[in-house]
Amino acid sequence: MDDLRKLALEAGRVARKRAPGGFEVLYTRTDSASRDNAGGRGSAQQATLGVRIYDGRGQVGLAEGAWAGPADTARLVDQAAAKVGPAPEGEDRPSPKLDIVERGLGIDDPRLPLLDDGARAEVIDTNLESLAGLDGVRVGRFLYTEERVQRAFASSRDYELSECSTRFSLAGAVSAAVDPSLSCSDVLVSRNFAEVGSKPLGVDLGRRVLALTRRAALPSAPTPVVLEQRVVGALLPLLAVGFSLERMQAGESYVANRIGRRVGSGPLHVIDDAMRPGGLASRRFDARGVGTLPVTLLKEGVVAGWYQGAAAAGKSDSRPSGHEGPGGALWIGNLICRAGTRSRNMLFPDMARFVVIDEVLGVEPVDLKSGRLRARVRCSTWERNACVGSAGEQLLDTTADQLFMGVLHLCNDQERHGVVDTPTWIVDGPWFAG
């Protein structure tokens, strides 16, 4: 990590000569390794450098690209200087120096340097062995991947930051022997090796694909819809982008002009917390060197907070929320949806016939201005507490308002899927296109 700090500081010294109004530099290096159940292995290293320079006259220049040595530092600084142009209102200087949390995130697994090929192979082998006991399941590819990301930031405001983080994943795919077109795939991702190594992804996929072989019709009329945790984990981050203050001020968000107004039902309480220990989106600082703040997006269904970058914060003389990624893109943190108090076993028996969305297969680009969401999903039909059978692939056609306002219950079974910690959702309103 000390090497990265030196590189960031050296890049800052080069940038200082071309930036009388200040500079920011962010160096990122990713080292990764992988192996699969066919014996394939791979490794890679990728490094990038981002440069932002200010000319002292209200103008800013940006450049980002691959880094392989000092020559690339000079090249990227020159590119940023050549691109100098009018800065957005409120962003004519580097981000302010703010307090940064030093420890407690749990995002860097100290076990990574101790792992050997035997431990890595065991992750895959354990899942394959669990599938051997399931008749009617064909095994596809299982891919284990590990990566270590190192980031170092330096600013003309005389401070520098650095951070190391790890990420482990296991992706798997299976299909039904009676019909190979029926397949399931998923991926486990964690900051810690032990979590990926211990969760039974293989047997879970096997059971899910066998369930697809039992077919049942979709109800003829709309019913309540249950969103599995993995489904909320796939959809909620796409809708959270609408809580960008920049989008809201430009009228390009479904929550524009709705701060303090209800857009969801009472049980819905969602917080973005990029400091949550062990979270996939946890970090000490964003691409502008700003430590993240927790943001309450929805408070009992009411719009209560928003993300704001350096430009929006500068216009209102306030603090950025710390959610700015490379190039100014919104970098969402960990989304936490507060759980309810009752279990699925308590709620399902009272629901007669209903539909469960089991997984998301693909999502069309979300229209953030209207909040319209269209996603290909896989569903099953249920009666009370029993699954009748798979209703196959459907097109969910809904809006953020319809989804959020339709929440009837949130169960007490919170799980982590990607950057989202969420319980099962039971909603009334969203339905499927014909």
Beta strands, then each sheet from edge to edge (+ up, - down):
strand 1: 22-36
strand 2: 41-54
strand 3: 59-66
strand 4: 85-86
strand 5: 137-155
strand 6: 159-176
strand 7: 183-190
strand 8: 225-227
strand 9: 270-272
strand 10: 295-299
strand 11: 302-303
strand 12: 335-337
strand 13: 353-363
strand 14: 372-383
strand 15: 386-399
strand 16: 407-410
strand 17: 415-417
strand 18: 420-422
strand 19: 425-427
strand 20: 431-432
sheet 1: 4+ 3- 2+ 1- 5+ 6- 7+
sheet 2: 16+ 19- 8+ 13+ 14- 15+ 20-
sheet 3: 11+ 10- 9+ 12- 18- 17+
end
